[in-house]
Amino acid sequence: MSNDDAAMLSTLKDTLDGLAFKYSNSDFDTQQQLGPKIQELNAQYNALRSKLVSEANVITADDLTQMTAIRDAIDQAADTQALILGIARAVFFIGTKL
């Protein structure tokens, strides 16, 4: 696993940790909206992690820059819809790496 691969997994893990915090501090209706999206992102994270264990050098520095921008958008989301959009962007982005 390359340094970029490891950095991507770390960035994604930080994103998931932040989402778990937002989820736990949300009301029930918001949790119902976020729960499936967070689970989908977690599944993509696990799939990418499995791929990176068997294949090195999948992630580039440009990929890290893009994922960092997505993570920042998720962190700064002002409402539930912006948060869901950020999660969808992350899921799509990871899907391009699988």
C-alpha positions as CSV (number, residue, x, y, z in Angstrom):
1,M,0.0,0.0,0.0
2,S,1.4,3.4,-1.0
3,N,1.4,6.5,1.1
4,D,-1.3,8.0,-1.0
5,D,-3.4,4.8,-0.6
6,A,-3.0,5.0,3.2
7,A,-3.7,8.7,3.3
8,M,-7.0,8.2,1.3
9,L,-8.1,5.5,3.8
10,S,-7.3,7.9,6.7
11,T,-9.2,10.8,5.0
12,L,-12.2,8.5,4.5
13,K,-12.1,7.2,8.0
14,D,-12.0,10.8,9.3
15,T,-15.0,11.6,7.1
16,L,-16.9,8.7,8.5
17,D,-16.1,9.6,12.0
18,G,-17.3,13.1,11.4
19,L,-20.5,11.8,9.9
20,A,-21.1,9.5,12.9
21,F,-20.8,12.5,15.2
22,K,-23.3,14.5,13.0
23,Y,-25.6,11.5,12.9
24,S,-25.6,11.0,16.7
25,N,-26.4,14.7,17.2
26,S,-29.2,14.9,14.7
27,D,-32.9,14.5,15.3
28,F,-34.8,11.3,14.4
29,D,-35.9,12.5,10.9
30,T,-32.4,13.6,9.9
31,Q,-31.0,10.3,11.2
32,Q,-33.5,8.5,9.0
33,Q,-32.2,10.4,6.0
34,L,-28.5,10.1,6.8
35,G,-28.4,6.5,8.0
36,P,-28.6,4.7,4.7
37,K,-26.3,7.2,3.0
38,I,-23.6,6.8,5.7
39,Q,-24.0,3.0,5.5
40,E,-23.5,3.2,1.7
41,L,-20.3,5.3,2.2
42,N,-19.1,2.9,4.8
43,A,-19.6,0.0,2.4
44,Q,-17.6,1.8,-0.3
45,Y,-14.8,2.6,2.2
46,N,-14.6,-1.1,3.1
47,A,-14.5,-2.1,-0.6
48,L,-11.8,0.4,-1.3
49,R,-9.8,-0.8,1.8
50,S,-10.0,-4.4,0.5
51,K,-8.8,-3.4,-2.9
52,L,-5.9,-1.3,-1.6
53,V,-4.7,-4.3,0.5
54,S,-4.3,-6.4,-2.7
55,E,-3.3,-3.6,-5.1
56,A,-0.8,-0.8,-4.4
57,N,-0.7,2.6,-6.0
58,V,-4.3,3.0,-6.8
59,I,-4.7,6.5,-5.3
60,T,-2.9,9.5,-6.7
61,A,-2.1,12.9,-5.1
62,D,-4.9,14.4,-7.3
63,D,-7.3,11.8,-5.9
64,L,-6.4,12.9,-2.3
65,T,-6.9,16.6,-3.2
66,Q,-10.4,15.7,-4.6
67,M,-11.4,13.6,-1.6
68,T,-10.2,16.3,0.8
69,A,-12.4,18.9,-1.0
70,I,-15.3,16.5,-0.7
71,R,-14.6,15.9,3.0
72,D,-14.4,19.7,3.6
73,A,-17.8,20.2,1.9
74,I,-19.3,17.5,4.1
75,D,-17.7,19.1,7.2
76,Q,-19.1,22.5,6.2
77,A,-22.6,21.4,5.1
78,A,-25.1,23.8,6.4
79,D,-28.1,21.6,6.1
80,T,-29.2,18.0,5.7
81,Q,-29.5,18.2,1.9
82,A,-26.0,19.6,1.5
83,L,-24.7,16.8,3.8
84,I,-26.5,14.1,1.7
85,L,-25.1,15.6,-1.5
86,G,-21.6,15.6,0.0
87,I,-22.0,11.9,1.0
88,A,-23.3,11.1,-2.5
89,R,-20.2,12.8,-4.0
90,A,-17.9,10.7,-1.8
91,V,-19.7,7.5,-2.7
92,F,-19.4,8.3,-6.4
93,F,-15.8,9.3,-6.1
94,I,-14.8,6.1,-4.3
95,G,-16.8,4.1,-6.8
96,T,-14.5,5.4,-9.5
97,K,-11.5,3.9,-7.7
98,L,-13.0,0.4,-7.3
